[in-house]
Amino acid sequence: MDFIKNNLANALTLANLFAGSIGAIHLISGDYQTTAICLILSSIFDFFDGFVARALKSNSNLGLQLDSLADMVSFGFIPGLTMYKALEPFGTELSGLHFPFEIKYIGLLVTVFSCLRLAIFNLDEEQRYYFKGLNTPTNTILLFGLYYAFKETGHFSFLFDHSLLLVILSVLTSWLLVSPIKMMAMKFKSRQLKDNYPKIVLLVGGIAILALFQIVGIPMLVIYYILVSLVFQRQLK
């Protein structure tokens, strides 16, 4: 029983890695629905590994390292690969200019900065009730959500028809991952309304966005999250 208790959280973390690996393979082959399912599973496993570790008091340095390594695949490699796939049709051309390399590799900047963000997060002890910069799962939801909505519904074609906008998106989200901007964490510091007002605004607005736009609303929800976090910077502490 002690073995199960001490390793259940790690098993969930490895399940996150397993699902993320499968998701990456299917993203490469163009099976976006399977990738979406794998990302949902990875997100569930990623949430519950920490929850189980705290509940069973089985936190360990091994678990901390495994969590970052698993997240690097599910929420680091997959968003970078998403931008790689989005830029792939443009070859070496960027806004009429031809480069000596295929511009799809610029999308992998997201993976590089996701790795940097995860390392910084592991060393930063301040990020308890807020995040510094955009966390990797949320960034994955944004980038893959945009691409998935485009492939499934045709929405956001204005973005995926222009290589320059995709490069800007790759660079911007890479910067957001390691930026000093405070982003809201859904952890309630107290029961007082004034302390949780930003979270209430996010929840109410988020539900409305998802109800109105459904699949298309998923990446829009992340943009709304970023905007709400920017508006309530001073209250995030």
TIKOL-77669 format. One record per atom (N, C-alpha, C): x, y, z. Coordinates in steps of 0.05 Angstrom, whole numbers, padded with zeros to 5 digits, always signed. Example, Ala and Ser with C-alpha at 12.3 -4.5 7.8 and 13.67 -1.06 7.14 Angstrom:
2
+00264-00114+00156/+00246-00090+00156/+00264-00066+00156/+00257-00045+00142/+00273-00021+00143/+00258+00001+00157/
# end
This chain:
237
+00016-00024+00000/+00000+00000+00000/+00017+00025+00000/+00039+00025+00015/+00057+00048+00015/+00069+00053-00012/+00075+00032-00027/+00086+00035-00054/+00066+00050-00072/+00040+00041-00070/+00019+00054-00086/+00016+00083-00078/+00015+00088-00052/+00011+00115-00041/+00034+00133-00051/+00058+00123-00050/+00081+00140-00057/+00085+00145-00087/+00073+00127-00103/+00078+00129-00132/+00053+00134-00149/+00029+00137-00136/+00005+00141-00151/+00007+00168-00167/+00016+00189-00154/+00018+00215-00167/+00038+00213-00190/+00060+00199-00186/+00080+00196-00208/+00068+00180-00231/+00051+00161-00225/+00038+00145-00247/+00020+00163-00263/+00006+00181-00250/-00011+00200-00264/+00005+00219-00282/+00029+00227-00271/+00046+00245-00287/+00056+00230-00312/+00063+00205-00309/+00072+00189-00332/+00050+00184-00352/+00025+00183-00341/+00002+00180-00359/-00002+00206-00376/+00004+00228-00363/+00004+00254-00377/+00024+00253-00400/+00048+00244-00395/+00069+00241-00415/+00061+00222-00437/+00049+00200-00430/+00040+00180-00450/+00019+00191-00468/-00001+00204-00457/-00022+00217-00473/-00011+00239-00491/+00007+00255-00480/+00019+00276-00496/+00036+00265-00519/+00050+00243-00515/+00066+00231-00536/+00048+00221-00559/+00026+00208-00551/+00007+00199-00571/-00005+00223-00586/-00011+00244-00572/-00022+00268-00584/-00004+00280-00604/+00022+00281-00598/+00042+00292-00616/+00044+00276-00642/+00043+00250-00639/+00045+00232-00663/+00021+00237-00681/-00003+00239-00669/-00027+00243-00686/-00028+00272-00697/-00016+00291-00684/-00014+00318-00694/+00003+00318-00720/+00025+00304-00719/+00043+00302-00742/+00028+00290-00766/+00011+00269-00761/-00003+00255-00782/-00028+00270-00791/-00036+00291-00777/-00059+00307-00785/-00085+00298-00772/-00084+00281-00752/-00108+00272-00738/-00112+00290-00714/-00125+00313-00719/-00127+00333-00698/-00147+00327-00676/-00167+00311-00683/-00187+00304-00662/-00174+00286-00641/-00157+00267-00650/-00144+00250-00630/-00124+00266-00613/-00111+00284-00626/-00092+00302-00611/-00108+00318-00590/-00131+00328-00597/-00148+00343-00578/-00156+00325-00554/-00164+00301-00560/-00171+00282-00538/-00147+00277-00520/-00124+00273-00532/-00099+00268-00517/-00092+00292-00499/-00096+00316-00509/-00090+00340-00493/-00110+00343-00470/-00134+00335-00475/-00154+00336-00453/-00146+00316-00431/-00138+00292-00439/-00129+00272-00420/-00104+00281-00405/-00085+00293-00420/-00060+00303-00407/-00067+00324-00387/-00086+00342-00393/-00093+00363-00375/-00106+00351-00349/-00122+00331-00353/-00135+00317-00330/-00114+00304-00312/-00095+00289-00325/-00074+00276-00310/-00056+00297-00296/-00051+00319-00310/-00033+00340-00299/-00046+00353-00274/-00072+00356-00275/-00086+00367-00252/-00086+00348-00228/-00092+00323-00234/-00096+00304-00212/-00069+00293-00200/-00047+00295-00215/-00022+00286-00203/-00015+00304-00179/-00018+00330-00183/-00012+00348-00160/-00033+00345-00138/-00058+00342-00146/-00079+00339-00126/-00075+00314-00109/-00068+00292-00122/-00063+00267-00108/-00038+00268-00090/-00017+00281-00101/+00007+00284-00085/+00003+00299-00059/-00013+00321-00061/-00019+00337-00037/-00038+00321-00018/-00058+00307-00029/-00077+00293-00013/-00063+00270+00002/-00045+00256-00011/-00031+00233+00001/-00005+00241+00015/+00002+00267+00013/+00027+00277+00024/+00051+00261+00013/+00050+00257-00013/+00071+00242-00026/+00088+00259-00045/+00089+00285-00040/+00106+00303-00056/+00135+00295-00054/+00149+00296-00076/+00177+00288-00076/+00192+00304-00098/+00218+00305-00095/+00234+00317-00116/+00232+00302-00143/+00229+00276-00141/+00226+00260-00165/+00200+00268-00179/+00179+00271-00164/+00153+00279-00175/+00154+00306-00188/+00169+00325-00176/+00172+00352-00187/+00186+00350-00215/+00207+00334-00216/+00222+00332-00241/+00205+00318-00263/+00191+00297-00255/+00175+00282-00274/+00153+00300-00285/+00141+00317-00268/+00119+00334-00276/+00129+00353-00298/+00152+00365-00294/+00162+00384-00315/+00169+00370-00340/+00181+00346-00338/+00188+00331-00362/+00164+00322-00378/+00143+00314-00364/+00118+00306-00377/+00105+00330-00390/+00104+00353-00376/+00092+00377-00387/+00108+00387-00411/+00134+00382-00412/+00150+00391-00435/+00140+00378-00461/+00130+00354-00459/+00120+00340-00483/+00091+00350-00489/+00074+00347-00469/+00045+00353-00473/+00040+00383-00477/+00054+00400-00463/+00048+00428-00464/+00072+00445-00473/+00093+00432-00483/+00116+00446-00493/+00121+00438-00522/+00123+00413-00528/+00128+00403-00555/+00103+00406-00572/+00080+00399-00562/+00056+00400-00578/+00049+00428-00588/+00050+00449-00571/+00044+00476-00582/+00065+00485-00603/+00090+00478-00598/+00111+00485-00618/+00106+00470-00644/+00098+00445-00642/+00092+00429-00665/+00068+00439-00680/+00049+00450-00665/+00025+00462-00677/+00032+00485-00695/+00050+00503-00685/+00058+00526-00701/+00076+00517-00724/+00091+00496-00720/+00107+00484-00742/+00089+00475-00764/+00067+00461-00757/+00048+00451-00777/+00033+00475-00791/+00027+00495-00775/+00013+00518-00786/+00030+00533-00806/+00056+00534-00802/+00074+00549-00819/+00084+00532-00843/+00080+00506-00841/+00091+00488-00861/+00083+00494-00890/+00058+00502-00895/+00050+00507-00923/+00065+00530-00936/+00077+00547-00921/+00089+00572-00932/+00118+00567-00941/+00129+00544-00936/+00156+00538-00945/+00177+00558-00935/+00191+00571-00953/+00212+00590-00945/+00202+00619-00947/+00177+00623-00954/+00167+00650-00959/+00154+00663-00934/+00161+00687-00929/+00149+00703-00907/+00143+00731-00917/+00117+00736-00922/+00108+00762-00932/+00123+00771-00957/+00126+00752-00976/+00138+00759-01001/+00168+00756-01002/+00180+00752-00979/+00209+00749-00977/+00216+00719-00975/+00238+00710-00988/+00246+00682-00987/+00271+00680-00970/+00270+00661-00951/+00292+00656-00933/+00307+00631-00940/+00331+00628-00931/+00347+00604-00938/+00339+00580-00921/+00317+00582-00907/+00307+00559-00890/+00277+00560-00891/+00265+00538-00884/+00235+00537-00883/+00226+00550-00857/+00208+00568-00860/+00200+00585-00836/+00184+00569-00816/+00176+00544-00822/+00161+00528-00803/+00177+00523-00777/+00203+00524-00780/+00220+00519-00756/+00218+00542-00736/+00209+00565-00744/+00205+00588-00726/+00184+00580-00705/+00164+00564-00713/+00144+00555-00694/+00154+00540-00670/+00178+00528-00673/+00189+00512-00651/+00202+00530-00629/+00202+00557-00634/+00210+00575-00613/+00191+00572-00589/+00166+00565-00594/+00147+00561-00572/+00156+00538-00555/+00167+00517-00566/+00177+00494-00551/+00201+00502-00534/+00219+00518-00547/+00244+00527-00532/+00236+00544-00508/+00218+00562-00512/+00211+00580-00490/+00192+00566-00470/+00178+00546-00478/+00163+00529-00459/+00182+00515-00440/+00204+00505-00450/+00224+00492-00434/+00236+00512-00414/+00242+00536-00423/+00253+00556-00406/+00233+00564-00385/+00208+00567-00392/+00187+00574-00373/+00184+00553-00351/+00184+00528-00358/+00181+00506-00339/+00205+00506-00319/+00229+00511-00329/+00252+00512-00312/+00251+00536-00292/+00242+00559-00302/+00239+00582-00285/+00218+00578-00264/+00196+00565-00272/+00174+00560-00253/+00183+00542-00230/+00200+00522-00236/+00209+00504-00216/+00227+00518-00195/+00240+00540-00203/+00258+00554-00185/+00245+00578-00171/+00222+00586-00181/+00208+00610-00170/+00188+00602-00148/+00192+00613-00124/+00175+00606-00102/+00152+00626-00098/+00151+00647-00115/+00130+00667-00112/+00104+00659-00124/+00104+00642-00144/+00080+00637-00160/+00061+00617-00146/+00049+00627-00125/+00030+00610-00110/+00001+00617-00117/-00006+00643-00117/-00033+00651-00123/-00035+00665-00150/-00013+00666-00164/-00013+00677-00191/+00010+00665-00206/+00010+00667-00233/+00032+00658-00249/+00047+00683-00259/+00073+00680-00263/+00089+00700-00278/+00090+00690-00306/+00078+00705-00324/+00076+00696-00351/+00054+00676-00356/+00050+00669-00381/+00029+00650-00388/+00039+00622-00383/+00023+00606-00368/+00032+00578-00363/+00029+00561-00388/+00045+00540-00388/+00047+00523-00413/+00020+00510-00421/+00005+00499-00402/-00021+00487-00411/-00040+00507-00424/-00041+00532-00413/-00058+00552-00424/-00048+00561-00452/-00022+00563-00455/-00011+00570-00481/-00017+00548-00502/-00017+00523-00493/-00024+00501-00511/-00053+00502-00519/-00070+00508-00500/-00099+00511-00507/-00103+00533-00527/-00088+00555-00524/-00091+00578-00543/-00082+00570-00571/-00058+00559-00573/-00046+00554-00600/-00060+00530-00614/-00063+00508-00599/-00076+00485-00612/-00105+00491-00616/-00117+00506-00597/-00146+00512-00600/-00151+00529-00625/-00134+00548-00631/-00136+00564-00655/-00134+00546-00680/-00114+00529-00680/-00108+00512-00703/-00130+00491-00707/-00140+00480-00685/-00161+00460-00686/-00187+00472-00696/-00193+00496-00686/-00218+00510-00695/-00216+00517-00725/-00192+00524-00734/-00188+00531-00763/-00191+00505-00780/-00180+00483-00771/-00181+00459-00787/-00210+00447-00787/-00224+00449-00765/-00250+00437-00762/-00273+00455-00772/-00270+00481-00769/-00292+00499-00775/-00286+00520-00796/-00260+00524-00801/-00252+00546-00820/-00249+00573-00807/-00255+00575-00782/-00252+00601-00768/-00222+00607-00764/-00217+00633-00761/-00189+00643-00757/-00172+00640-00782/-00186+00638-00806/-00171+00635-00831/-00153+00660-00836/-00162+00683-00826/-00146+00708-00829/-00119+00705-00817/-00117+00688-00797/-00091+00683-00783/-00074+00662-00798/-00087+00640-00805/-00072+00618-00816/-00067+00621-00846/-00078+00642-00859/-00072+00647-00887/-00049+00667-00890/-00037+00676-00868/-00016+00696-00869/+00008+00687-00852/+00030+00682-00865/+00053+00672-00850/+00064+00692-00830/+00063+00718-00837/+00073+00738-00818/+00058+00738-00792/+00031+00736-00793/+00015+00735-00769/+00022+00710-00752/+00027+00688-00765/+00034+00663-00751/+00061+00666-00737/+00080+00679-00751/+00106+00683-00739/+00104+00702-00715/+00088+00723-00718/+00083+00742-00696/+00070+00727-00672/+00051+00710-00678/+00038+00695-00657/+00058+00677-00642/+00076+00664-00658/+00096+00646-00646/+00115+00662-00627/+00124+00685-00637/+00142+00701-00621/+00129+00713-00597/+00104+00723-00601/+00089+00736-00579/+00083+00716-00557/+00074+00692-00563/+00067+00672-00543/+00093+00662-00529/+00115+00660-00545/+00140+00652-00533/+00149+00673-00511/+00145+00698-00518/+00152+00719-00498/+00133+00718-00474/+00108+00714-00479/+00088+00713-00457/+00095+00691-00437/+00106+00669-00447/+00113+00647-00429/+00133+00654-00408/+00152+00672-00415/+00173+00680-00396/+00171+00709-00387/+00149+00722-00394/+00146+00750-00387/+00141+00754-00357/+00146+00778-00346/+00140+00783-00318/+00111+00790-00312/+00094+00790-00333/+00066+00797-00329/+00052+00776-00311/+00037+00786-00292/+00023+00767-00274/-00002+00757-00288/-00006+00730-00287/-00029+00717-00298/-00044+00703-00275/-00070+00705-00276/-00087+00695-00255/-00085+00665-00252/-00083+00656-00227/-00085+00627-00220/-00111+00623-00206/-00125+00601-00213/-00151+00596-00201/-00149+00584-00173/-00134+00598-00156/-00132+00589-00128/-00143+00612-00111/-00161+00604-00093/-00175+00624-00077/-00161+00629-00051/-00150+00653-00048/-00134+00660-00025/-00152+00664+00000/-00176+00674-00004/-00195+00678+00018/-00223+00676+00008/-00242+00678+00025/-00271+00676+00017/-00283+00704+00013/-00267+00725+00016/-00278+00752+00013/-00281+00758-00016/-00304+00771-00022/-00310+00777-00050/-00289+00795-00063/-00279+00815-00048/-00260+00833-00060/-00234+00820-00068/-00227+00798-00055/-00202+00783-00062/-00206+00765-00086/-00231+00759-00092/-00237+00740-00114/-00252+00752-00137/-00255+00778-00137/-00270+00791-00158/-00258+00785-00186/-00232+00787-00190/-00221+00780-00216/-00228+00752-00226/-00228+00733-00207/-00234+00705-00214/-00264+00702-00222/-00281+00717-00208/-00310+00716-00214/-00315+00728-00242/-00301+00750-00248/-00303+00762-00275/-00294+00742-00296/-00273+00728-00290/-00262+00708-00309/-00281+00685-00313/-00292+00675-00291/-00311+00652-00293/-00336+00659-00308/-00348+00682-00300/-00374+00689-00313/-00370+00695-00343/-00349+00710-00349/-00343+00716-00377/-00335+00692-00393/-00320+00674-00380/-00311+00649-00393/-00334+00631-00400/-00353+00628-00382/-00377+00612-00387/-00393+00623-00410/-00396+00649-00410/-00411+00662-00432/-00397+00658-00459/-00371+00660-00460/-00356+00657-00485/-00359+00628-00495/-00357+00609-00478/-00359+00581-00486/-00387+00574-00495/-00407+00585-00481/-00435+00580-00488/-00442+00592-00515/-00431+00615-00521/-00437+00629-00546/-00422+00617-00570/-00396+00611-00566/-00379+00604-00588/-00370+00575-00589/-00375+00560-00567/-00368+00531-00566/-00339+00526-00573/-00332+00509-00593/-00305+00502-00599/-00288+00527-00606/-00299+00545-00621/-00285+00570-00629/-00279+00586-00604/-00296+00584-00583/-00293+00599-00559/-00269+00591-00542/-00258+00567-00546/-00236+00557-00529/-00212+00575-00531/-00201+00580-00555/-00178+00599-00556/-00186+00627-00548/-00211+00635-00554/-00221+00662-00546/-00221+00664-00516/-00227+00642-00502/-00227+00642-00473/-00199+00649-00462/-00178+00638-00475/-00151+00643-00466/-00144+00673-00470/-00152+00684-00492/-00147+00712-00497/-00162+00729-00477/-00186+00721-00470/-00201+00735-00449/-00187+00733-00422/-00176+00710-00416/-00161+00705-00392/-00137+00724-00390/-00123+00727-00412/-00100+00745-00412/-00108+00773-00408/-00130+00782-00421/-00140+00809-00418/-00149+00815-00389/-00163+00796-00377/-00172+00800-00350/-00148+00801-00331/-00128+00785-00336/-00104+00785-00319/-00090+00812-00321/-00089+00824-00346/-00077+00850-00350/-00092+00872-00335/-00118+00870-00337/-00135+00891-00324/-00132+00891-00294/-00129+00867-00282/-00128+00864-00253/-00100+00859-00243/-00080+00870-00256/-00052+00865-00248/-00047+00871-00219/-00057+00893-00209/-00051+00901-00182/-00064+00884-00160/-00086+00871-00168/-00100+00853-00149/-00088+00825-00147/-00071+00819-00166/-00059+00792-00167/-00034+00791-00149/-00036+00778-00127/-00013+00777-00108/-00017+00753-00089/
# end
